[in-house]
Amino acid sequence: MASALSDRLSRIVKEMRGQARITESNVSDMLREVRMALLEADVALPVVRDFIARVKEKALGADVVGSLTPGQALVGIVNRELAATMGGAGPEGSAARPVVDLNLAAQPPAVILMAGLQGAGKTTTTAKLARHLIEKRKKKVLTVSGDVYRPAAIEQLKTVTAQAGAEWFPSTPEQKPADIARAALDHARRHHFDVLLVDTAGRLAIDEALMREIRELHAVLNPVETLFVVDAMQGQDAINTAKAFKEALPLTGIVLTKLDGDSRGGAALSVRAITGAPIKFAGVSEKIDGLEVFDAERHAQRVLGMGDIVALVEQVTAGVDMASAQKLAAKVKSGEGFDLNDFLDQLRQMKQMGGLSNLLDKLPAQMAAKAGEADLSRAEKDIRRKEGIICSMTLAERRKPEIIKATRKRRIAAGAGVHVQEVNRLLKEFEQMQGMMKKMKGGGLMKMMKRMGGMKGMPKLPGMG
């Protein structure tokens, strides 16, 4: 959905240049493009009709604000309504609600029940949620599998729970799910766990036996959260599933999985509208930490090709080793100087951010297009090449690069599998950075870091000016 809607909106903005006012005619043109993009994205027809009606109502007759063209003004309206559709109406129904996280206000353990069809990613999501609760909420988490039907489901949860750093409660296929739930809840209470995550059985299709079993589990556990896990790539199928689970359970939230591989994305709009439950999390990668708290405003911007700058800042911040940066700042301030070991640390921190191409995904579409995949691929190879060159040096050479003369350069180049010219190029870049670091000797480096840190908590890598 993201690329289709972004492309259509970009085209309509260009076509509407020079028009001084939003009119019924240009609104109709744009809404036709939006309607087609949403339908192609498998958004449910009732949801599309409601969305288009709201946008039309807000757009008609609206004056162009400041320097905005009518096309840009309409994109702004579409952005706000997308966020409202996915996040629920805010004040006066005009904006998305604040980000909705889990409600854990209960006598421990707070029980979270995971529901959904087979293949939606419940088991993996259970482990990802455990990781989120441990890292972000500082909770002691226990997981248990009530899936006694799918081969190896219990062992799979055991494996991914270990990866998440949580604890796992054993169960067997011979047990009844309700008995497993009671035993796990008792264990969680006696061992003072904050949260119990219960993974449930799925089916390849909705059936009464599945719904009866999960209703029984809900009655036994009385969970504070009942999360509906749905595959974002399901499209229209997600709507039927959502209706069935809404009728069977009092859903408190939705987890959209496989959002990173979704070229359509209609489920994000449809499921929220059908169930009335807020989207609380989105699976954005297969990694154990690939679960994000869902932010409707940010997701709407991503859909419209505006990128996700907040996520970009968070990813960069998470990749920066602040202890290492402060150590470097103290070293430079004391006059010890900036050497090739420090330069190597900076290169490695760039790699820890998930790769340049991963950062590109969060840039606005126009900026990403200018950067280009090919350019970023070359940049990533260049970083690896520089790391290889430094690793081919001796410790003495890294501490005192001035001793690296012709003979040493040839040896380093041979060890790294590069030409001598590339060794020369790296040393020249290092000298430029070293010169900049000398200027920051009087505490200027930490001042720069603090100043950059003030930008929504985003510290900048020393020397990455």
C-alpha positions as CSV (number, residue, x, y, z in Angstrom):
1,M,0.0,0.0,0.0
2,A,2.8,2.4,0.9
3,S,4.4,2.6,-2.5
4,A,1.1,2.6,-4.4
5,L,-0.5,5.4,-2.4
6,S,2.7,7.4,-2.2
7,D,3.1,7.3,-6.0
8,R,-0.5,8.2,-6.7
9,L,-0.4,11.1,-4.2
10,S,2.9,12.4,-5.6
11,R,1.4,12.4,-9.1
12,I,-1.7,14.3,-8.0
13,V,0.4,16.9,-6.1
14,K,2.3,17.6,-9.3
15,E,-0.9,17.9,-11.4
16,M,-2.4,20.4,-8.9
17,R,0.5,22.8,-8.9
18,G,-0.6,26.4,-9.6
19,Q,-4.2,25.9,-8.4
20,A,-5.0,28.4,-5.6
21,R,-7.8,26.6,-3.9
22,I,-9.1,23.1,-3.0
23,T,-12.2,22.5,-5.1
24,E,-14.7,19.7,-5.5
25,S,-13.2,18.9,-8.9
26,N,-9.6,18.5,-7.7
27,V,-10.7,16.7,-4.5
28,S,-12.6,14.2,-6.6
29,D,-9.5,13.6,-8.8
30,M,-7.3,13.0,-5.8
31,L,-9.8,10.8,-3.9
32,R,-10.2,8.6,-7.0
33,E,-6.5,7.9,-6.8
34,V,-6.6,7.3,-3.1
35,R,-9.7,5.0,-3.4
36,M,-7.9,2.9,-6.1
37,A,-4.7,2.6,-4.0
38,L,-6.7,1.5,-0.9
39,L,-8.7,-1.1,-2.8
40,E,-5.5,-2.4,-4.5
41,A,-4.1,-2.7,-0.9
42,D,-7.0,-5.0,0.0
43,V,-8.6,-2.5,2.4
44,A,-12.2,-3.6,3.1
45,L,-14.7,-1.7,0.9
46,P,-16.8,-0.3,3.9
47,V,-13.6,1.0,5.4
48,V,-12.6,2.6,2.1
49,R,-16.0,4.3,1.7
50,D,-15.9,5.7,5.3
51,F,-12.3,6.9,4.8
52,I,-13.0,8.7,1.5
53,A,-16.2,10.3,2.9
54,R,-14.2,11.7,5.9
55,V,-11.4,13.1,3.7
56,K,-13.9,14.7,1.3
57,E,-15.8,16.3,4.1
58,K,-12.7,17.9,5.6
59,A,-11.1,18.9,2.3
60,L,-14.0,20.6,0.5
61,G,-13.7,24.3,0.6
62,A,-10.6,24.3,2.8
63,D,-8.3,27.2,2.1
64,V,-4.7,26.6,1.2
65,V,-2.6,27.4,4.2
66,G,0.6,29.5,3.8
67,S,2.7,28.3,1.0
68,L,1.0,24.9,0.7
69,T,-0.5,24.0,-2.7
70,P,-3.9,22.4,-2.8
71,G,-2.2,19.0,-3.5
72,Q,0.0,19.3,-0.4
73,A,-3.0,20.4,1.7
74,L,-4.9,17.3,0.6
75,V,-2.0,15.0,1.4
76,G,-2.0,16.5,4.9
77,I,-5.7,15.7,5.3
78,V,-5.2,12.2,4.0
79,N,-2.3,11.8,6.4
80,R,-4.4,12.8,9.4
81,E,-7.3,10.6,8.4
82,L,-5.0,7.6,7.9
83,A,-3.6,8.1,11.3
84,A,-7.1,8.5,12.8
85,T,-8.3,5.3,11.0
86,M,-5.5,3.2,12.3
87,G,-5.2,4.8,15.8
88,G,-8.8,5.8,16.6
89,A,-10.2,9.3,16.8
90,G,-8.5,11.8,19.0
91,P,-9.9,15.2,20.2
92,E,-12.7,16.3,17.9
93,G,-12.1,13.2,15.8
94,S,-9.3,14.9,14.0
95,A,-6.1,13.2,15.0
96,A,-4.7,9.9,16.1
97,R,-4.8,8.9,19.7
98,P,-1.5,8.7,21.6
99,V,0.5,5.5,21.1
100,V,-1.3,2.7,23.0
101,D,1.0,0.3,25.0
102,L,0.0,-2.7,27.1
103,N,-2.1,-2.3,30.3
104,L,-0.3,-4.1,33.0
105,A,-2.2,-2.5,35.9
106,A,-3.1,-5.8,37.7
107,Q,-2.2,-8.0,40.6
108,P,0.9,-9.9,39.3
109,P,1.1,-11.8,37.2
110,A,-0.6,-9.7,34.5
111,V,-1.8,-12.3,32.0
112,I,-1.6,-11.6,28.3
113,L,-3.5,-14.0,25.9
114,M,-2.3,-14.3,22.3
115,A,-5.0,-15.3,19.8
116,G,-5.0,-15.7,16.0
117,L,-5.0,-18.1,13.1
118,Q,-2.2,-20.6,12.4
119,G,0.6,-19.0,10.5
120,A,-0.1,-15.5,11.8
121,G,3.1,-15.6,13.8
122,K,1.7,-15.9,17.3
123,T,4.6,-18.0,18.8
124,T,7.3,-15.7,17.5
125,T,5.3,-12.6,18.5
126,T,4.9,-14.0,22.0
127,A,8.7,-14.2,22.3
128,K,9.2,-10.7,20.8
129,L,6.6,-9.3,23.2
130,A,8.5,-11.0,26.1
131,R,11.7,-9.3,24.9
132,H,9.9,-5.9,24.7
133,L,8.5,-6.3,28.3
134,I,11.9,-7.2,29.6
135,E,13.8,-4.5,27.9
136,K,11.3,-1.6,27.8
137,R,9.1,-2.3,30.9
138,K,11.7,-4.1,33.1
139,K,9.3,-7.0,33.8
140,K,10.0,-10.6,34.8
141,V,8.2,-12.6,32.1
142,L,7.0,-16.3,31.9
143,T,5.8,-17.8,28.6
144,V,3.7,-21.0,28.2
145,S,2.3,-22.8,25.1
146,G,-1.3,-24.0,25.0
147,D,-0.9,-25.2,21.5
148,V,-1.2,-29.0,21.9
149,Y,-2.0,-29.6,18.2
150,R,0.7,-28.2,16.1
151,P,3.9,-30.4,16.0
152,A,6.8,-28.9,17.8
153,A,4.8,-25.7,18.8
154,I,5.8,-26.1,22.4
155,E,9.5,-26.6,21.6
156,Q,9.4,-23.6,19.2
157,L,8.2,-21.4,22.0
158,K,10.9,-22.8,24.3
159,T,13.6,-21.9,21.8
160,V,12.4,-18.4,21.0
161,T,11.7,-17.6,24.7
162,A,15.3,-18.4,25.5
163,Q,16.4,-16.0,22.7
164,A,14.2,-13.3,24.2
165,G,15.7,-13.8,27.7
166,A,12.5,-14.8,29.3
167,E,11.5,-18.0,31.2
168,W,9.4,-20.8,29.8
169,F,6.9,-23.0,31.5
170,P,6.8,-26.6,30.2
171,S,3.7,-28.2,28.7
172,T,3.0,-31.4,26.8
173,P,0.7,-32.3,23.9
174,E,-1.1,-34.8,26.1
175,Q,-2.4,-32.0,28.4
176,K,-5.6,-30.0,28.0
177,P,-5.0,-26.3,27.3
178,A,-7.1,-25.2,30.3
179,D,-5.0,-27.4,32.6
180,I,-1.8,-26.0,31.2
181,A,-3.1,-22.5,31.7
182,R,-4.0,-23.2,35.4
183,A,-0.6,-24.8,36.1
184,A,1.3,-21.9,34.4
185,L,-0.7,-19.3,36.3
186,D,-0.1,-21.0,39.6
187,H,3.7,-21.3,38.9
188,A,3.8,-17.6,37.9
189,R,2.1,-16.5,41.1
190,R,4.4,-18.7,43.4
191,H,7.6,-17.5,41.6
192,H,6.6,-13.8,41.5
193,F,6.5,-13.2,37.8
194,D,5.2,-9.9,36.6
195,V,3.7,-11.1,33.3
196,L,2.5,-14.4,32.0
197,L,2.3,-14.7,28.2
198,V,0.0,-17.5,26.9
199,D,0.5,-18.7,23.3
200,T,-2.6,-20.4,22.0
201,A,-3.4,-22.9,19.3
202,G,-4.3,-21.6,15.8
203,R,-6.1,-23.3,13.0
204,L,-5.7,-23.0,9.3
205,A,-9.3,-21.7,9.2
206,I,-11.8,-20.4,11.8
207,D,-13.8,-23.2,13.4
208,E,-16.2,-23.5,16.4
209,A,-13.8,-25.9,18.3
210,L,-11.0,-23.3,18.2
211,M,-13.3,-20.5,19.4
212,R,-14.8,-22.7,22.2
213,E,-11.4,-23.6,23.4
214,I,-10.0,-20.1,23.4
215,R,-13.2,-18.8,25.2
216,E,-12.5,-21.4,27.9
217,L,-8.9,-20.3,28.2
218,H,-10.0,-16.7,28.5
219,A,-12.4,-17.6,31.4
220,V,-9.7,-19.6,33.2
221,L,-7.0,-16.9,32.9
222,N,-9.1,-13.7,33.0
223,P,-6.3,-11.9,31.1
224,V,-5.7,-8.1,31.3
225,E,-4.8,-8.1,27.6
226,T,-6.2,-10.3,24.8
227,L,-4.2,-9.6,21.7
228,F,-5.3,-10.6,18.3
229,V,-2.3,-11.5,16.1
230,V,-2.9,-11.0,12.4
231,D,-0.7,-11.4,9.4
232,A,-0.6,-8.0,7.6
233,M,-0.3,-9.7,4.3
234,Q,-3.7,-11.5,4.6
235,G,-5.7,-8.7,3.1
236,Q,-9.4,-9.5,2.8
237,D,-8.9,-12.8,4.7
238,A,-7.9,-10.7,7.8
239,I,-11.3,-9.1,7.8
240,N,-13.2,-12.4,8.2
241,T,-10.8,-13.6,10.8
242,A,-11.1,-10.3,12.7
243,K,-14.9,-10.5,12.8
244,A,-14.8,-14.1,14.1
245,F,-12.4,-13.3,16.9
246,K,-14.2,-10.1,17.9
247,E,-17.4,-12.1,18.4
248,A,-15.6,-14.8,20.4
249,L,-13.3,-12.7,22.6
250,P,-13.2,-9.2,24.2
251,L,-10.1,-8.1,22.3
252,T,-8.0,-5.4,23.9
253,G,-5.4,-4.9,21.1
254,I,-4.0,-6.0,17.8
255,V,-0.5,-7.1,16.7
256,L,0.2,-6.8,13.0
257,T,2.9,-9.2,11.9
258,K,5.0,-9.3,8.8
259,L,4.5,-5.6,8.2
260,D,8.0,-5.3,6.7
261,G,7.2,-7.7,3.9
262,D,3.8,-6.2,3.1
263,S,3.3,-4.6,-0.3
264,R,-0.4,-4.0,0.3
265,G,-0.9,-3.2,3.9
266,G,-4.7,-3.1,3.9
267,A,-5.0,-5.1,7.1
268,A,-3.7,-2.2,9.2
269,L,-6.7,-0.1,8.2
270,S,-9.3,-2.9,7.9
271,V,-8.7,-4.8,11.2
272,R,-8.6,-1.7,13.3
273,A,-12.0,-0.6,11.9
274,I,-13.6,-4.0,12.1
275,T,-12.6,-4.9,15.7
276,G,-12.6,-1.5,17.3
277,A,-9.4,-2.6,19.1
278,P,-6.3,-0.5,18.9
279,I,-3.2,-1.7,17.0
280,K,-0.7,-2.0,19.8
281,F,2.3,-3.6,18.1
282,A,3.8,-4.2,14.6
283,G,6.2,-6.9,13.6
284,V,8.8,-5.1,11.5
285,S,11.5,-7.8,11.1
286,E,12.1,-11.5,11.8
287,K,14.7,-10.7,14.5
288,I,13.7,-11.2,18.2
289,D,13.8,-7.4,18.7
290,G,11.7,-6.8,15.5
291,L,8.6,-5.6,17.3
292,E,7.6,-2.0,17.5
293,V,5.0,-0.2,19.6
294,F,2.5,0.8,16.9
295,D,2.3,4.6,16.3
296,A,-0.5,5.4,13.9
297,E,0.9,8.9,13.0
298,R,4.3,7.5,12.2
299,H,2.8,4.6,10.2
300,A,0.6,7.0,8.2
301,Q,3.7,9.0,7.3
302,R,5.5,5.9,6.2
303,V,2.5,4.9,4.1
304,L,2.5,8.3,2.4
305,G,6.2,8.1,1.6
306,M,7.2,10.7,4.2
307,G,9.5,8.2,5.9
308,D,9.7,7.6,9.7
309,I,12.3,10.0,11.1
310,V,11.4,9.1,14.7
311,A,12.2,5.4,14.1
312,L,15.4,6.5,12.3
313,V,16.5,8.6,15.4
314,E,15.7,5.6,17.7
315,Q,17.7,3.2,15.5
316,V,20.7,5.5,15.5
317,T,20.4,6.2,19.2
318,A,20.2,2.5,20.0
319,G,23.3,1.8,17.8
320,V,25.5,4.4,19.6
321,D,27.6,3.1,22.5
322,M,27.4,6.2,24.7
323,A,29.9,4.8,27.2
324,S,32.4,4.4,24.4
325,A,31.7,7.9,23.1
326,Q,32.2,9.5,26.5
327,K,35.5,7.5,26.9
328,L,36.6,8.9,23.6
329,A,35.6,12.4,24.6
330,A,37.6,12.2,27.8
331,K,40.6,10.8,25.9
332,V,40.6,13.7,23.4
333,K,40.1,16.2,26.1
334,S,43.1,14.9,28.0
335,G,45.3,15.4,24.9
336,E,46.0,11.7,24.2
337,G,44.8,12.1,20.7
338,F,42.5,10.3,18.3
339,D,44.1,7.1,16.8
340,L,43.1,4.4,14.3
341,N,41.6,2.2,17.1
342,D,39.1,5.0,17.8
343,F,38.5,5.3,14.0
344,L,37.8,1.6,13.9
345,D,35.3,1.9,16.8
346,Q,33.4,4.6,14.8
347,L,33.1,2.3,11.8
348,R,31.9,-0.6,13.9
349,Q,29.2,1.6,15.5
350,M,27.9,2.5,12.1
351,K,27.5,-1.2,11.4
352,Q,25.7,-1.8,14.6
353,M,22.9,0.6,13.4
354,G,21.6,-2.2,11.2
355,G,23.2,-1.2,7.9
356,L,22.8,1.9,5.8
357,S,20.1,0.3,3.6
358,N,18.0,-0.4,6.8
359,L,18.3,3.3,7.6
360,L,17.3,4.2,4.1
361,D,13.9,2.5,4.6
362,K,13.0,5.1,7.2
363,L,13.9,8.1,5.1
364,P,11.3,10.1,3.2
365,A,10.7,8.6,-0.3
366,Q,12.4,11.5,-2.2
367,M,15.5,11.5,0.0
368,A,15.7,7.7,-0.2
369,A,15.4,7.9,-4.0
370,K,18.3,10.4,-4.2
371,A,20.5,8.2,-1.9
372,G,19.8,5.1,-4.0
373,E,20.3,1.5,-3.1
374,A,23.4,1.2,-5.3
375,D,25.1,4.2,-3.6
376,L,24.4,2.8,-0.1
377,S,25.6,-0.7,-1.1
378,R,28.9,0.9,-2.2
379,A,29.1,2.8,1.1
380,E,28.6,-0.3,3.1
381,K,31.3,-2.1,1.2
382,D,33.6,0.9,1.8
383,I,33.0,0.7,5.5
384,R,33.8,-3.1,5.5
385,R,36.9,-2.4,3.4
386,K,38.2,0.3,5.8
387,E,37.6,-2.1,8.7
388,G,39.7,-4.7,6.9
389,I,42.5,-2.3,6.3
390,I,42.7,-1.2,9.9
391,C,42.5,-4.8,11.1
392,S,45.5,-5.6,8.9
393,M,47.7,-3.2,10.9
394,T,49.7,-4.0,14.0
395,L,48.6,-2.5,17.4
396,A,51.7,-0.1,17.2
397,E,50.6,1.1,13.7
398,R,47.0,1.8,14.9
399,R,48.3,3.8,17.9
400,K,50.9,5.7,15.9
401,P,49.8,5.9,12.2
402,E,52.7,8.2,11.4
403,I,55.0,5.2,11.4
404,I,53.1,3.7,8.4
405,K,55.5,4.3,5.5
406,A,55.7,2.6,2.0
407,T,56.8,-0.9,3.1
408,R,54.2,-1.1,5.8
409,K,51.5,0.2,3.4
410,R,52.3,-2.6,1.0
411,R,52.1,-5.2,3.7
412,I,48.8,-3.8,5.1
413,A,47.3,-3.6,1.6
414,A,48.2,-7.2,0.9
415,G,46.8,-8.4,4.2
416,A,43.5,-6.6,3.5
417,G,43.3,-7.6,-0.1
418,V,43.2,-4.0,-1.4
419,H,45.5,-1.7,-3.4
420,V,48.0,0.6,-1.7
421,Q,46.0,3.6,-2.9
422,E,43.1,2.6,-0.7
423,V,45.4,2.4,2.3
424,N,46.5,6.0,1.4
425,R,42.9,7.1,1.1
426,L,42.0,5.7,4.5
427,L,45.0,7.4,6.2
428,K,44.1,10.7,4.5
429,E,40.5,10.4,5.9
430,F,41.9,9.5,9.3
431,E,44.1,12.6,9.3
432,Q,41.2,14.9,8.4
433,M,39.2,13.4,11.3
434,Q,42.2,13.6,13.6
435,G,42.5,17.3,12.8
436,M,38.9,17.9,13.6
437,M,39.3,16.1,17.0
438,K,42.3,18.3,17.9
439,K,40.0,21.3,17.5
440,M,37.7,19.7,20.1
441,K,40.4,19.2,22.7
442,G,39.0,21.7,25.2
443,G,35.8,19.8,25.9
444,G,34.2,20.7,22.6
445,L,33.5,17.1,21.7
446,M,31.2,16.5,24.7
447,K,29.5,19.8,24.0
448,M,28.9,18.7,20.4
449,M,27.5,15.4,21.7
450,K,25.2,17.0,24.2
451,R,24.0,19.5,21.6
452,M,23.2,16.7,19.2
453,G,21.7,14.7,22.0
454,G,19.2,17.4,22.5
455,M,17.7,16.6,19.1
456,K,15.0,14.2,20.3
457,G,17.6,12.2,22.2
458,M,19.8,11.6,19.2
459,P,23.6,11.5,20.0
460,K,25.8,11.9,17.0
461,L,28.8,9.7,16.5
462,P,31.9,11.7,17.3
463,G,33.7,12.7,14.1
464,M,30.7,11.8,11.9
465,G,30.1,15.5,11.2
